[in-house]
Amino acid sequence: MSGEDVRFVLLAHFTAVAEAEMVRELLAREGISAILSGMSDPLGIVSGAQPIRLLVAEADLERAQSLYQAFFQKPFSEDQAG
C-alpha cells in the first residue's frame, strides 16, 4: 500500500487471545495486514471489559472474510462486526 494511509476495519471479535492470534497469523501468512485491538495480557486472561477485535486493511476485507470462513468454518455475519 504504497505510502498511502491504510484504513483498518473490523473482521471479528474474540474472547480468547490465542484464537485471535491464530487468525491474525493466518491472515499475515496470506499477505493480509491485520492488527489486534483490546488484547488483555499474554496469558490470555480477558478482563471482560471489551472483546478482542481483529482489524484488517479495508482493501483486504473480502479476502479476509473468505479465509476466515474457509479455515474456521464460521460464517461471517454482521453480528461479529458490530
CYANA upper distance limits for C-alpha pairs under 8 A (distance plus 0.5 A):
  1 MET  CA      5 ASP  CA      8.46
  1 MET  CA      6 VAL  CA      7.81
  6 VAL  CA     57 ALA  CA      6.81
  6 VAL  CA     58 GLU  CA      8.03
  7 ARG  CA     57 ALA  CA      6.25
  7 ARG  CA     58 GLU  CA      6.21
  8 PHE  CA     34 ALA  CA      8.41
  8 PHE  CA     55 LEU  CA      6.13
  8 PHE  CA     56 VAL  CA      5.62
  8 PHE  CA     57 ALA  CA      4.91
  8 PHE  CA     58 GLU  CA      5.85
  9 VAL  CA     55 LEU  CA      5.64
  9 VAL  CA     56 VAL  CA      6.02
  9 VAL  CA     57 ALA  CA      6.79
  9 VAL  CA     58 GLU  CA      6.05
  9 VAL  CA     61 LEU  CA      8.06
 10 LEU  CA     53 ARG  CA      7.29
 10 LEU  CA     54 LEU  CA      6.49
 10 LEU  CA     55 LEU  CA      4.97
 10 LEU  CA     56 VAL  CA      6.96
 10 LEU  CA     81 ALA  CA      6.24
 11 LEU  CA     53 ARG  CA      8.12
 11 LEU  CA     54 LEU  CA      6.13
 11 LEU  CA     55 LEU  CA      6.04
 11 LEU  CA     56 VAL  CA      6.90
 11 LEU  CA     61 LEU  CA      7.64
 11 LEU  CA     64 ALA  CA      8.10
 11 LEU  CA     65 GLN  CA      7.51
 11 LEU  CA     80 GLN  CA      7.91
 11 LEU  CA     81 ALA  CA      6.55
 12 ALA  CA     53 ARG  CA      6.55
 12 ALA  CA     54 LEU  CA      5.94
 12 ALA  CA     55 LEU  CA      7.95
 12 ALA  CA     80 GLN  CA      5.65
 12 ALA  CA     81 ALA  CA      6.09
 13 HIS  CA     51 PRO  CA      6.49
 13 HIS  CA     52 ILE  CA      6.07
 13 HIS  CA     53 ARG  CA      5.17
 13 HIS  CA     54 LEU  CA      6.77
 13 HIS  CA     80 GLN  CA      6.49
 13 HIS  CA     81 ALA  CA      7.65
 14 PHE  CA     19 GLU  CA      7.57
 14 PHE  CA     20 ALA  CA      6.49
 14 PHE  CA     51 PRO  CA      6.23
 14 PHE  CA     52 ILE  CA      5.52
 14 PHE  CA     53 ARG  CA      6.91
 14 PHE  CA     54 LEU  CA      8.27
 15 THR  CA     46 VAL  CA      7.39
 15 THR  CA     51 PRO  CA      5.88
 15 THR  CA     52 ILE  CA      6.51
 16 ALA  CA     20 ALA  CA      6.94
 16 ALA  CA     44 GLY  CA      6.72
 16 ALA  CA     45 ILE  CA      8.33
 16 ALA  CA     46 VAL  CA      7.69
 16 ALA  CA     52 ILE  CA      8.02
 17 VAL  CA     21 GLU  CA      6.58
 17 VAL  CA     39 MET  CA      7.21
 17 VAL  CA     40 SER  CA      8.05
 17 VAL  CA     42 PRO  CA      8.20
 17 VAL  CA     44 GLY  CA      5.52
 17 VAL  CA     45 ILE  CA      8.36
 17 VAL  CA     46 VAL  CA      8.37
 17 VAL  CA     52 ILE  CA      7.68
 18 ALA  CA     22 MET  CA      6.62
 18 ALA  CA     44 GLY  CA      7.25
 19 GLU  CA     23 VAL  CA      6.89
 20 ALA  CA     24 ARG  CA      6.68
 20 ALA  CA     36 LEU  CA      7.92
 20 ALA  CA     52 ILE  CA      7.75
 20 ALA  CA     53 ARG  CA      8.44
 20 ALA  CA     54 LEU  CA      7.32
 21 GLU  CA     25 GLU  CA      6.54
 21 GLU  CA     36 LEU  CA      8.33
 22 MET  CA     26 LEU  CA      6.77
 23 VAL  CA     27 LEU  CA      6.78
 23 VAL  CA     68 TYR  CA      7.78
 24 ARG  CA     28 ALA  CA      6.65
 24 ARG  CA     34 ALA  CA      6.50
 24 ARG  CA     35 ILE  CA      7.52
 24 ARG  CA     36 LEU  CA      8.13
 24 ARG  CA     54 LEU  CA      7.77
 25 GLU  CA     29 ARG  CA      6.69
 26 LEU  CA     30 GLU  CA      7.04
 27 LEU  CA     31 GLY  CA      6.95
 27 LEU  CA     32 ILE  CA      5.63
 27 LEU  CA     33 SER  CA      7.67
 27 LEU  CA     34 ALA  CA      7.43
 27 LEU  CA     64 ALA  CA      7.22
 27 LEU  CA     67 LEU  CA      8.09
 28 ALA  CA     32 ILE  CA      5.58
 28 ALA  CA     33 SER  CA      6.58
 28 ALA  CA     34 ALA  CA      7.31
 32 ILE  CA     56 VAL  CA      7.64
 32 ILE  CA     57 ALA  CA      7.73
 32 ILE  CA     60 ASP  CA      6.80
 32 ILE  CA     64 ALA  CA      7.67
 33 SER  CA     56 VAL  CA      6.23
 33 SER  CA     57 ALA  CA      6.17
 33 SER  CA     60 ASP  CA      8.23
 34 ALA  CA     54 LEU  CA      7.36
 34 ALA  CA     55 LEU  CA      5.99
 34 ALA  CA     56 VAL  CA      4.80
 34 ALA  CA     57 ALA  CA      7.00
 35 ILE  CA     54 LEU  CA      6.44
 35 ILE  CA     55 LEU  CA      5.78
 35 ILE  CA     56 VAL  CA      7.01
 36 LEU  CA     52 ILE  CA      7.23
 36 LEU  CA     53 ARG  CA      6.16
 36 LEU  CA     54 LEU  CA      5.28
 36 LEU  CA     55 LEU  CA      6.71
 37 SER  CA     52 ILE  CA      6.27
 37 SER  CA     53 ARG  CA      5.54
 37 SER  CA     54 LEU  CA      6.99
 37 SER  CA     55 LEU  CA      7.96
 38 GLY  CA     50 GLN  CA      7.01
 38 GLY  CA     51 PRO  CA      7.00
 38 GLY  CA     52 ILE  CA      5.28
 38 GLY  CA     53 ARG  CA      6.79
 39 MET  CA     46 VAL  CA      8.08
 39 MET  CA     51 PRO  CA      8.29
 39 MET  CA     52 ILE  CA      5.89
 39 MET  CA     53 ARG  CA      8.46
 40 SER  CA     44 GLY  CA      7.04
 40 SER  CA     45 ILE  CA      6.66
 40 SER  CA     46 VAL  CA      5.74
 40 SER  CA     47 SER  CA      6.97
 40 SER  CA     52 ILE  CA      8.44
 41 ASP  CA     45 ILE  CA      6.60
 41 ASP  CA     46 VAL  CA      7.88
 46 VAL  CA     51 PRO  CA      8.39
 56 VAL  CA     60 ASP  CA      7.17
 56 VAL  CA     61 LEU  CA      6.76
 56 VAL  CA     64 ALA  CA      7.97
 57 ALA  CA     61 LEU  CA      6.93
 60 ASP  CA     64 ALA  CA      6.49
 61 LEU  CA     65 GLN  CA      6.59
 62 GLU  CA     66 SER  CA      6.81
 63 ARG  CA     67 LEU  CA      6.74
 64 ALA  CA     68 TYR  CA      6.55
 65 GLN  CA     69 GLN  CA      6.68
 65 GLN  CA     76 PHE  CA      7.06
 66 SER  CA     70 ALA  CA      6.59
 67 LEU  CA     71 PHE  CA      6.51
 68 TYR  CA     72 PHE  CA      6.25
 68 TYR  CA     73 GLN  CA      7.81
 68 TYR  CA     74 LYS  CA      7.68
 68 TYR  CA     76 PHE  CA      8.35
 69 GLN  CA     73 GLN  CA      5.24
 69 GLN  CA     74 LYS  CA      5.58
 69 GLN  CA     75 PRO  CA      5.98
 69 GLN  CA     76 PHE  CA      7.17
 70 ALA  CA     74 LYS  CA      8.34
 76 PHE  CA     80 GLN  CA      7.46
 77 SER  CA     81 ALA  CA      7.58
 78 GLU  CA     82 GLY  CA      6.75
